[in-house]
């Protein structure tokens, strides 16, 4: 029987440079939005612990159950629940992660916590809220209202009109999520002489490994709804602003008609822009100033609701619109137009046919439905 080596040297410490690299790679395991959400979740829990006299780490299952029960009972001034079951579940995941990183048992893994979450979900069982899709005719109505609104407006209003038209048409034709739209760089959009635009989506909600995908935006038959025309009109403004600033944009737009009625999409230069690391969609101030950072997802949501309201959509309908209305609009319009599930998934990137069927049931219920054969 061998005796233990009592003089075994201690393993060498991890060098600072390696430790820094390890930390950076661990941070890359989640997106910036995910890390921000986890920080907010942990802050919510630690503040509750401070108020109730608990230690946030290590936390017990009983402590976590108290926290969840108290938060689940909170309501807003209008009587709605303050926190959805999905939010409570996310909090538990974050608390578990913080304990795992500290080498401690996960309190959310206890059966009592899992039962509590199941009980909350059953108690709150309601149909999920879904964004109303914006169909092609809806987008056409909104664009017409935008053009009419800017016909007698100054150049600053036309900057916003060009950006918003490009956002709406590229979002609809590309079936893009709002995070995918706001994440686009100038270099991600490449003109193609025969097909229109090749748009590289480098990262998306369901693409955690960032493999990326490419969607094609075709030339439109109507210049008012042509995604490539809208892109070019916005790029003209963007390039002028980045190269020369306000003076160049003023010269470009001050005397130009907001809507020429002609295509401007042909003859775009192919290949990636040499200065393409610029965000494609950015904030536009009411003075016409174009920001430098990428537009936020909330700004896309607000823009769609604002433009729809100005186009005469009812307040009740506007409240159901958002960034996802463009992606939902693509699927719904494609189903209504007779597109197959596989061709729809080619553009949307869906991996599950059931997601396409979901749109069909909720917004195109008569397509392929035998009820139309009843002769009523």
NORCORCOR-V907420 format. One record per backbone hydrogen bond with DSSP energy under -0.5 kcal/mol. CO is the residue of the C=O (numbers start at 0). NH is the residue of the N-H. If there is no record, write none. Layout:
# NORCORCOR-V907420
co=(CO/CO)
nh=(NH/NH)
This chain:
# NORCORCOR-V907420
co=(3/4/14/15/16/17/18/19/20/21/22/23/24/25/26/30/31/32/33/34/35/36/37/38/39/40/41/42/43/44/45/46/47/48/48/53/59/60/61/62/63/64/65/66/67/68/70/73/73/75/79/83/83/84/85/86/87/88/89/90/91/92/93/94/95/96/97/98/99/104/105/106/109/109/110/111/112/113/114/115/116/117/118/119/121/132/134/135/136/137/138/139/140/141/142/143/144/145/146/147/149/153/154/155/156/157/158/159/160/161/162/163/164/165/166/167/168/169/170/170/171/176/177/178/180/183/183/184/185/187/187/189/190/191/194/195/196/196/197/197/198/198/199/200/203/205/206/206/212/214/215/216/220/221/222/224/225/226/227/228/229/230/231/232/233/234/235/236/237/238/239/239/244/244/245/246/247/248/249/264/268/272/275/277/279/280/282/284/288/288/292/295/296/297/298/299/300/301/302/303/304/305/306/307/308/313/314/316/317/319/321/322/322/323/324/324/325/326/327/328/329/330/331/332/333/334/339/340/341/342/343/343/344/351/351/352/353/354/355/356/357/358/359/363/365/368/369/370)
nh=(5/7/18/19/20/21/22/23/24/25/26/27/28/28/29/34/35/36/37/38/39/40/41/42/43/44/45/46/47/48/49/50/51/52/53/55/63/64/65/66/67/68/69/70/71/72/73/81/82/78/75/86/87/88/89/90/91/92/93/94/95/96/97/98/99/100/101/103/102/106/108/109/112/113/114/115/116/117/118/119/120/121/122/123/124/134/138/139/140/141/142/143/144/145/146/147/148/149/150/150/152/157/158/159/160/161/162/163/164/165/166/167/168/169/170/171/172/173/174/175/174/180/181/182/183/279/280/187/188/189/199/197/270/195/196/191/198/216/189/199/200/214/201/212/206/207/203/209/200/198/217/196/222/224/225/226/229/230/231/232/233/234/235/236/237/238/239/240/241/242/243/244/247/248/249/250/251/252/253/267/190/275/186/185/281/294/290/287/284/290/282/299/300/301/302/303/304/305/306/307/308/309/310/312/311/317/318/319/320/131/324/325/326/327/133/328/329/330/331/332/333/334/335/336/338/337/343/344/345/346/346/347/348/354/355/356/357/358/359/360/361/362/363/366/368/371/372/373)
